[in-house]
Amino acid sequence: MGLPEGPLLDWGMTLLGLVILVLAGDALVKGAVNLSLRLGVPALIVSLTIVAFGTSAPELIISINAILDDVPGIALGNVVGSNTANILLVLGVPALLATMHTSECETRKSYLQMLFATFLFISICFFGPIRWWHGLILLGGLAIMLLTAFLDVRRHRSDGIPAADEDVEGADPSIAGWRIAVYLLLGLAGLPLGAELLVSGSVNIARTFGLSESVIGLTLVAIGTSLPELATTVMAALRRQADVALGNVIGSNMFNLLAIIGIAALVGPIPVDPAFLAFDLWIMLGASLLLIPFVFLKKDITRLWGIILSGLYLAYMVIVLT
């Protein structure tokens, strides 16, 4: 006996929207990066801004669409759920495949910035709903962090230390101009289409199963939008590039809290479900604090840690869904 046509169509819309979002986000990054470099924008600026925002574009468009469609619970759930998934799932699953030698990484400064962003975001949630002036505060924090990163790289270069951003993600010196235009068009057209399909399908699924939009944002949407980070981290772990894996998670979490919610709050107010204040925000914070042994005590993320992190995420999903 198959699923009724309605639920089946909703699941199809949701999965199709997710696929379109991932592909459109990748196309937008490639197009924007190569156009910027061709126009003479320094690689450093491209790395700190265009690549960072481009890889977060799916989450951003989903959040904006959710607010415009009057389901802001998906916007907040997506960010909180993604940040929790980024640590427990995105670091846990790759560690099951290969030990990540995070003891060799120097991520203390960026990790402290991520914790600052987390505490700032949680504080703002307690003054919810999150309104436009809260968004400006979050975007101000983002601007300070981008400026700090820019000054750090400049200082390293002046000291003769090579920067790590010369090989910019998505850059292709031989790419034709028409291909850049196609990438940009596909990205700009695909993102809103994918977000509309994903949000509409997710809302219908939530109503079918009696779930709130916040729960769908914390689970289905959050896991879906964390898949690109998971794929990147798995490859980094297999290539023994633990710094890429850990840096990817820390940077993604900062952008989720400061940029995505900051911009989304300018579009419309984001109410904070009491369940977030009582449970989900603290799970996100607890997951963030689990990184302390790897950042400050120079511990590797072994397979045992992979089992622990993945198990904690599975337990969290069970609690949320029940």
C-alpha positions in Angstrom: 0.0 0.0 0.0 1.7 3.2 -1.1 1.7 6.6 0.4 -1.3 8.9 -0.4 -0.6 11.3 -3.3 -0.5 14.4 -1.0 2.3 13.3 1.4 4.2 11.7 -1.5 4.1 14.9 -3.4 5.2 16.9 -0.4 8.2 14.6 0.2 9.1 14.9 -3.5 8.9 18.7 -3.4 11.1 18.8 -0.3 13.8 16.5 -1.7 13.7 18.3 -5.1 14.0 21.7 -3.3 17.0 20.4 -1.3 18.8 19.1 -4.4 18.1 22.4 -6.3 19.4 24.4 -3.3 22.6 22.5 -3.1 23.3 22.7 -6.8 22.3 26.4 -7.1 24.4 27.3 -4.1 27.4 25.7 -5.6 26.8 27.4 -9.0 26.4 30.8 -7.3 29.7 30.4 -5.5 31.6 29.4 -8.7 30.1 32.2 -10.7 30.5 34.9 -8.0 34.1 33.9 -7.2 35.3 33.8 -10.8 33.5 37.1 -11.7 35.1 38.8 -8.6 38.6 37.6 -9.4 38.2 38.6 -13.0 37.1 42.1 -11.9 40.3 42.3 -9.8 38.8 41.8 -6.4 41.6 40.4 -4.1 41.4 36.7 -3.4 41.4 37.5 0.4 38.3 39.6 0.1 36.6 36.9 -2.0 37.4 34.2 0.5 36.2 36.2 3.5 33.0 37.4 1.9 31.7 35.9 -1.3 32.6 32.3 -0.6 31.5 32.4 3.0 28.1 34.0 2.1 27.7 31.9 -1.0 28.0 28.6 0.8 25.5 29.8 3.3 23.1 31.1 0.6 20.7 28.0 0.8 20.2 28.5 4.5 19.7 32.2 4.1 17.2 31.9 1.3 15.3 29.3 3.2 15.1 31.6 6.3 13.9 34.5 4.2 11.3 32.4 2.4 10.1 31.0 5.7 9.5 34.4 7.1 7.7 35.7 3.9 5.6 32.5 4.0 4.7 33.2 7.6 6.4 30.1 9.0 9.3 31.7 10.9 9.7 28.7 13.1 11.5 27.0 10.1 14.0 29.9 9.9 15.0 29.7 13.6 14.8 25.9 13.7 17.0 25.6 10.6 19.8 27.7 12.2 19.7 26.1 15.6 19.4 22.6 14.2 22.1 23.2 11.6 24.6 24.4 14.3 23.9 21.3 16.5 24.1 19.0 13.4 27.4 20.7 12.3 29.1 19.6 15.5 27.5 16.3 16.5 26.8 14.9 13.0 29.2 16.7 10.7 32.2 16.0 12.9 30.9 12.7 14.3 30.2 10.8 11.1 33.6 11.5 9.4 35.4 10.5 12.7 33.7 7.0 12.3 35.6 6.7 9.0 39.0 8.1 10.0 40.5 9.8 13.1 40.7 13.5 12.6 44.0 14.9 14.0 42.6 18.1 15.4 45.5 18.2 17.9 47.5 19.7 15.0 45.0 22.5 14.4 45.1 26.1 15.8 41.5 27.2 16.0 41.4 28.8 19.4 40.6 32.3 18.2 37.9 31.4 15.7 36.4 29.0 18.3 36.2 31.8 20.9 34.5 34.0 18.3 32.0 31.2 17.6 31.2 30.9 21.4 30.8 34.7 21.5 28.3 34.5 18.6 26.5 31.7 20.3 26.1 33.5 23.6 25.1 36.7 21.8 22.4 34.8 19.8 21.0 33.0 22.9 20.8 36.3 24.8 18.9 37.9 21.9 16.5 35.0 21.8 15.5 35.7 25.4 14.5 39.2 24.3 12.4 37.7 21.4 10.8 38.0 19.0 14.0 38.7 17.1 13.4 42.1 15.3 15.4 44.2 12.9 17.5 46.0 15.5 18.5 42.6 16.9 19.5 41.7 13.3 21.7 44.8 13.1 23.5 43.7 16.3 24.2 40.3 14.9 25.4 41.8 11.6 27.6 44.2 13.6 29.2 41.1 15.3 29.7 39.6 11.9 31.4 42.7 10.6 33.8 42.8 13.5 34.8 39.1 13.0 35.3 39.6 9.2 37.5 42.7 9.9 39.5 40.7 12.5 40.1 37.9 10.0 41.1 40.3 7.3 43.6 42.0 9.6 45.0 38.7 10.8 45.7 37.6 7.2 47.2 40.9 6.3 49.5 40.7 9.4 50.5 37.1 8.4 51.4 38.3 4.9 53.5 41.2 6.2 55.3 38.7 8.4 56.1 36.6 5.4 53.7 33.8 6.3 51.8 32.6 3.2 48.0 32.9 3.4 45.8 29.9 3.0 43.3 31.7 0.7 45.2 31.8 -2.6 43.5 28.7 -3.9 40.0 30.1 -3.5 37.1 27.7 -3.4 35.4 27.6 -6.8 38.1 29.6 -8.6 39.0 28.5 -12.2 41.4 30.8 -14.1 40.6 29.3 -17.4 36.8 29.6 -17.1 35.0 31.3 -20.0 33.0 34.4 -19.5 29.7 32.8 -20.7 30.1 30.0 -18.2 30.4 32.6 -15.4 27.2 34.1 -16.5 25.5 30.7 -16.7 26.6 29.8 -13.1 25.3 33.2 -11.8 22.0 32.8 -13.6 21.5 29.2 -12.4 22.4 30.2 -8.8 20.2 33.2 -8.7 17.2 31.5 -10.2 17.7 28.1 -8.5 18.0 29.4 -4.9 14.6 31.0 -4.5 13.0 28.1 -6.5 14.6 25.5 -4.3 13.8 27.3 -1.1 10.1 27.7 -2.1 9.8 24.0 -2.8 11.6 23.0 0.4 9.7 25.3 2.7 6.3 24.5 1.1 6.9 20.8 1.2 8.3 20.9 4.8 5.3 22.8 6.1 2.9 20.4 4.5 4.8 17.4 6.0 4.7 19.1 9.4 0.9 19.5 9.2 0.4 16.0 8.0 2.3 14.4 10.9 1.1 17.0 13.4 4.6 18.5 13.9 5.4 22.1 14.4 7.3 24.1 11.8 10.1 24.5 14.5 10.5 20.8 14.7 10.7 20.4 10.9 13.3 23.2 10.9 15.3 21.5 13.6 15.3 18.1 11.8 14.5 17.7 8.1 15.5 21.2 7.0 18.6 21.4 9.3 20.0 18.0 8.3 19.3 18.8 4.6 21.1 22.1 4.6 24.0 20.5 6.6 24.7 17.9 3.9 27.2 20.1 2.0 29.2 20.7 5.2 29.0 16.9 5.9 30.3 16.1 2.4 33.2 18.6 2.8 34.1 17.3 6.2 34.1 13.6 5.2 36.5 14.4 2.3 38.7 16.5 4.6 38.9 13.7 7.1 39.8 11.1 4.5 42.5 13.4 3.2 43.7 14.0 6.8 42.9 17.8 6.5 41.5 18.1 10.0 42.0 21.9 10.0 39.7 22.2 7.0 37.1 20.0 8.7 37.1 21.8 12.1 37.4 25.3 10.5 34.5 24.5 8.2 32.2 23.7 11.1 33.3 26.7 13.2 33.0 29.1 10.4 29.6 27.8 9.2 28.2 28.0 12.8 29.3 31.7 13.1 27.7 32.6 9.8 24.5 30.8 10.6 24.0 32.8 13.8 25.3 36.2 12.8 24.6 36.5 9.0 21.6 34.3 8.4 19.5 35.3 11.4 20.9 38.9 11.1 19.7 39.3 7.6 16.4 37.3 8.1 15.5 39.6 11.0 15.6 42.6 8.7 12.9 40.9 6.5 10.5 40.3 9.4 10.3 39.5 13.1 11.2 36.0 14.1 9.2 34.7 17.2 11.1 32.4 19.5 9.2 29.2 20.5 9.4 28.6 24.3 10.7 25.1 23.5 13.9 26.7 22.1 14.5 28.7 25.3 13.9 25.7 27.5 15.8 23.0 25.5 17.1 23.4 21.9 19.3 26.5 22.5 21.0 24.8 25.4 21.6 21.7 23.3 23.3 23.9 20.7 25.4 25.5 23.3 26.3 22.2 24.9 27.3 20.8 21.5 29.5 23.9 21.0 31.2 23.4 24.4 32.0 19.7 23.4 34.7 21.2 21.1 36.8 22.4 24.0 38.9 19.2 24.3 39.8 19.4 20.6 40.5 23.1 20.5 42.2 23.8 23.8 43.4 20.3 25.0 44.7 19.3 21.6 42.8 16.0 21.5 42.1 14.1 18.3 38.6 13.3 17.2 38.9 9.5 17.3 36.4 6.9 16.3 35.3 6.6 19.9 34.5 10.4 19.8 32.8 9.8 16.5 30.5 7.2 18.1 29.8 9.6 21.1 29.0 12.6 18.9 26.9 10.7 16.4 25.0 8.9 19.3 24.3 12.2 21.0 22.8 13.6 17.8 20.7 10.5 17.3 19.4 10.8 20.9 18.6 14.5 20.3 16.6 13.7 17.1 14.6 11.1 19.0 13.8 13.6 21.8 12.8 16.3 19.3 10.6 14.1 17.3 8.8 12.5 20.2 
